[in-house]
Amino acid sequence: MSRVEAETPRVRLSDYAPPDFLVDRVALRFRLDPGATRVTARIAFRPNPDRRGAPAPRDLLLDGRNLVLHAARIDGAAVPPEALRQGPEGLRVAAAWLPEGDFVWEAETEVAPEANTALEGLYISRGMYCTQCEAQGFRKITFYPDRPDVMAPFRVRIEGDAPVLLSNGNLLGSGPGWAEWEDPFPKPSYLFALVAGDLRAVEDRFKTRSGRDVLLQIWVRPGDEPRCGYAMDALKRAMAWDETEYGREYDLDRFMIVVVDDFNAGAMENKGLNVFNSRYVLASPDTATDSDYKSIEAIVAHEYFHNWTGNRITCRDWFQLCLKEGLTVFRDQQFSSDQRGAGVKRIEDVIRLRATQFREDASPLAHPVRPEEYIEINNFYTATVYEKGAEVIGMLRRIVGPETYARALDLYFDRHDGQACTIEDWLRVFEDASGRDLTQFARWYSQAGTPHVTARGTWEGGLFTLALAQSTAPTAGQPRKAPLLIPVACALFDPETGAPLTETVLELSRERQDFTWDLPARPVVSLLRGFSAPVILSGPAGGNGGAFLLAHETDPFSKWQAGRSLALGILAKTSADPGAAPDPDYLAALARVAEDPALAPDYRALLLDLPSLEEAIAHLVESGRIPDPLALHHARRRLEAAIADSLGPRLRHLYDAHGLDGPYSPDAAAAGHRALRGCALALITAQDAEAALAATHFAAADNMTERMAALSLLVGRNRAEAALAAFRAAWRDDRLVLDKWFAVQAAHSPPETAVATVEALTRDPDFDWQNPNRFRALIGTFANANLAAFHAADGAGYRLLADWLIRLDPVNPQTTARMTSAFATWRSFDAGRQALIRGELRRLGARPGLSRDTGEMVERLLREADG
């Protein structure tokens, strides 16, 4: 047994039991003080009728960490010290002191917000009180059954000298130094929120479809008000979309967003009072890129959509996390598709999925969409739970059809409103709505790993047979995998005309399955159209088939995938043989893309863009080869130059034609033009003779999107000294823009100098390593985006990351633990790199006092290496 396992036992899904006591109502009183905040909790308990027959008497078990208990009463009578047993994880109240029926528990506790650097529970961010309670932060505020299946309405009184005092729900009253709030909807403790500070509100209103008038407020620090307009607009569009597409109307008198600088996550969906990392709200053309605007739109929508898929219906236990997160990610993806175009959005989602979730599945961190055990729940806020969880929802919708999906969601909301549910509850709704048995489909929630689907086509005597096979590699605790139900969207094309002969969705449910068609000639096959399932596909349209689909396929994803596969093949070949020439069919296809005005600019940019280094590494690993990150980096540079040489004046035409006149707009159409122009700029400047164009572009840029596009190219070509100095001088006082200054150097510095550059930046006076955004901007970006440098053969990149994780862990365990995932792919590399990574992980794991968050991650990463 590992040290982490010995100190903290595993929590298992199979051990779930209903709570002994339920809560009918909660009243909290906060007397705010930076060093000693007093919290008085008055909680109405009643025995859980579902626990009848359980052993009696039952002690009252309350979760609590780092709390000073000053007083405890039951029904107004003081509880004697001998009835209480307080430990590091909570408080036990002896059953002998509990009434037989309902009772009211009162406790007065003390916490120290200013000492809370972990940013979990109640803490202070640059003078502002803030809470973060998901997953288990509420137990750092007061003693409580801190679990999702205990739901109750909350009433909160806040007392303090901050000008603004906020909590969940509707405002009951306020005066100098106090405010009272009530959330009438039962919620679990992880959705509690409190914010207090010197804030300003940007306000708007939204009228629901039933005619209710809702006050919308975005609370920010003084001076940030002008940068809230896009987030407010995105919120209103999301509210309207949720009414139209899902029939969900907002239910409180006001909806509030608070912007916080120090935050471990992107945002938090606390009922009626969302707390957001400032980078996902604040935006202006001068300070935010098109990518920032897209993220703001998606994350504002995501947290708002949680009001129904997460808040009104929550998860029974943390093993069901994908129930709320997978569904809500899918909903925000649908929203963004409607706002910005489904084809491009789908490709962007797949790129993200492969870069994060596929990597997770191929590592020792692989786990099912619904994990079966954990030590620290914070470590399961993963791409598998979120991104793969959304893919499972998408497959389910594809299998039952959009109309049945809509009926099932209506039934889900009607049946389970106000409840804490499970995946079984979710799937049963779809079985009832569709009449289908989803037992096999449910394996997507319980089996870890990315399935591999292989395809082989034969044509004989007018009969075309497509043979499909599926397999999933063993993962920890799951040596054998059962067949999944995999929807494979398929099209067959006439090899002469390029016209589609048939389009269908095949359901692959066995290990091997044949599908046949009567056809006059052997077709060109396109599989997994729209990326209909999160699998790795091998065959059959490689080589010339890929060039054919790049020219003739009508499905946006499959057309893009055909070009991507060709590019990956070229990178694999030329990384091993630097003298090999790119495939001329691929270069000719890109020329057609560059000249085709019928293709939307943002889609053309995706077609012309090359795979990332991470994609190229994954491609080699999937084909059984050992990647050399530096060789792949140089191969990618050579391919960029070859494309620039092949396309020639076409690129300059794209660059000139897609420059926009007039003021900046973040809308999808304008962003598409900038994306294509930026792609052309990157290819043009791949030729040394044209490199100066990046400096000209930087000097002329009138928005952050174009400025950053040029700056990244200059950094990558060691020509950025003047531009970096000018950028910093202009934006030194803007915390979010300065994050970009750190990140662009971490991501794009050449492999030969990147480690030294990052080390020098860690000594910069503006590197506030205790701020999660700044730490991620520099250290996280280096480890996850500059892979040729991070995976330097001498291990300098690994040492740099481990040194900083050792320093950060005592201050912020959550951020540290998440950063360790940069080491997750260690098995993909040569023996030398593997040994270096294992050495750094062991050094990290051996640190005295290592947090259980980080300790669990290190144990999981090393478990296979150490047997």
Buried (B, 14 or more C-beta within 10 A) or exposed (E): EBBBBEEBEEBEBEEBEBBBBBBEBBBBBBBBBEEEBBBBBBBBBEBBEEBEEEEEEBBBBBBBBBBEBEEBBBEEEEBEEEBBEBEEEBBBBBEEBBEEEEBBBBBBBBBBBBEBBBBBBBBBBEEBBBBBBBBBBBBBBBBBBBBBBBBBBBBBBBBBEBEBBBBBBBBEEEEEEBBBBBBEBBBBBBBBBBBBBEBBBBEBEBEBEEEEEBBBBBBBBEEBBEBBBBBBBBBBBBBBBBBEBBEBBBBBEBBBBBBBBBBBBBBBBBBBBBBBBBBBBBBBBBBBBBBBBBBBBBBBBBBBBBBBBBBBBBBBBBBBBBBBBBBBBBBBBBBBBBBBBBBBBBBBBBBEBBBBBBBBBBBBBBBBBBBBBBBBBBBBBBBBBBBBBBBBBBBBBBBBEEEBBBBBBBBBBEBBEEBBBBBEBBBBBBBBBBEBEBEBBBBBBBBBBBBBBBBBBEBEEEEBEBBBBBEBBEBBEBEEBEBBBBBBBBBBBBBEEBEBBEBEBBBBBEEEBEBEBEBEEEBBBBBBBBBBBBBBBBBBBEEEBBBBBBBBBBBBBBBBBBBBBBBBBBBBBBBBEEEEEBBEBBBEBBBEBBEEEEBBBBBBBBBBBBBBBBBBBBBBBBEEEEBBBBBBBBBBBBBBBBBBBBBBEBBBBBBEEBEBEEEBEBEBEBBBBBBBBBBBBBBBBBBEEBBEBBBEBBEEBEBBBBBBBBBBBBBBBEBBEEBBEBBBEEBEEBBBBBBBBBBBBBBBBBBEEBBEBBEEBBEEEEBBBBBBBBBBBBBBBBBBBBBBBBBBBEBBBBBBBBBBBBBBBBBBBBBBBBBBBBBBBBBBBEEEBBEBBBBBBBBBBEBEEBBBBBBBBBBBBBEEBEE
